[in-house]
Amino acid sequence: MKVSFTNCYLNFKSMKTIILFLILLVAIPMALVAQQTDENTLAIQNYFQISDEKPTNNTPSNLDVDIQSYSNVTQTGNENNTYINTLQAGDQQVINQKGNQNNYEYYNYYSQENSNMTINQNGNKNSLQVFGENSLMKNATINQKSDFKSIVIKNYTQ
C-alpha cells in the first residue's frame, strides 16, 4: 500500500497566511467581548462613582469649604485597628479601644447624613463593622464589651 502526498503540499507563505488568519479569528471576538458592558458594570461604576471626567473649578474637591471631619481615636492595648472610609464632610467620631487586637471599620460613601458616633470596644479580638449612615445612627453610641465577638451593622438609605 503506497500513499502519495503530492497534492497536500503547503509552502511557507500559505502557512503564514493560515496562522495569521487563525490569530485574527481568535483576537477579534476577544476584543469585542472585552468592551461589552452590562447592567452590573454600570451599577458598580455608579456605586463607586467611577468617572473619566477631569475635575473642574465647580467640583466639591476644589471649593473652599469650612466643614471638617473629626476623629478622636484612643487605643489602649496591642494591635488595635481603626479604619474610617467616608466621603462625607462633617463626620465626627470618637473611638475608644481597650484591649488587644480589636478592629473597627466604618464605610460611608453616599449618605447625606453626618455621622456623630461614639464607639467603645472593651475586650480582646472584637470586630465592629459599620456600613453606611442613616437617621437611625445619628448620635449613636455603640458599646462592645466582650471577647472574640463580631458586630456588623448595615444601614440603608432611600
C-alpha positions, -999 to 999 in steps of 0.1 A, spaced: 0 0 0 15 32 -11 2 67 -2 11 98 -21 11 133 -6 20 152 -36 -13 171 -36 -11 180 2 18 205 -2 18 238 16 45 263 12 58 287 38 38 317 26 5 299 27 12 286 62 20 321 74 -13 333 59 -33 305 77 -16 312 110 -24 349 107 -60 341 98 -63 319 129 -49 346 152 -73 372 138 -101 347 142 -94 344 179 -83 380 187 -112 400 171 -140 383 191 -119 386 223 -116 424 218 -153 427 212 -162 408 244 -137 429 264 -155 461 255 -190 450 264 -207 464 295 -239 452 312 -261 465 340 -238 450 367 -208 470 353 -229 502 353 -241 495 388 -206 491 401 -194 523 383 -224 542 399 -217 527 433 -181 538 433 -188 569 412 -162 560 386 -158 587 361 -134 597 333 -143 634 338 -115 656 350 -123 679 379 -134 714 371 -134 745 392 -170 737 403 -164 703 418 -165 699 456 -128 690 457 -119 725 446 -144 745 466 -134 764 498 -154 745 524 -153 752 562 -169 719 571 -143 695 586 -144 659 598 -131 650 632 -120 616 646 -106 611 681 -90 576 684 -78 563 718 -62 529 718 -50 511 749 -35 477 742 -17 459 713 -26 456 676 -59 476 677 -70 488 643 -93 516 632 -103 522 595 -126 551 586 -135 555 549 -160 582 542 -166 609 516 -189 629 538 -176 661 552 -187 669 588 -184 634 602 -174 632 639 -163 600 655 -149 592 689 -133 557 691 -121 541 723 -104 507 721 -93 490 753 -78 455 749 -58 437 723 -65 431 686 -97 450 684 -109 461 649 -133 489 639 -142 497 603 -165 524 591 -176 528 554 -198 556 542 -199 567 506 -234 580 497 -252 591 528 -262 627 531 -263 623 569 -233 634 590 -222 608 615 -217 617 651 -208 584 667 -190 571 698 -175 537 696 -163 519 727 -146 485 724 -135 467 756 -120 433 754 -99 413 731 -102 404 694 -135 422 689 -146 433 654 -171 461 646 -180 470 610 -204 498 601 -216 502 566 -235 534 556 -252 560 576 -289 570 581 -310 589 606 -312 559 630 -274 561 635 -273 598 642 -256 605 675 -252 567 681 -231 552 708 -220 516 703 -206 497 733 -189 464 726 -178 447 758 -168 411 751 -140 389 738 -139 373 703 -172 388 691 -182 404 658 -208 430 650 -218 441 615 -242 470 610 -256 477 576 -275 510 572 -297 515 541 -309 549 529 -335 557 503 
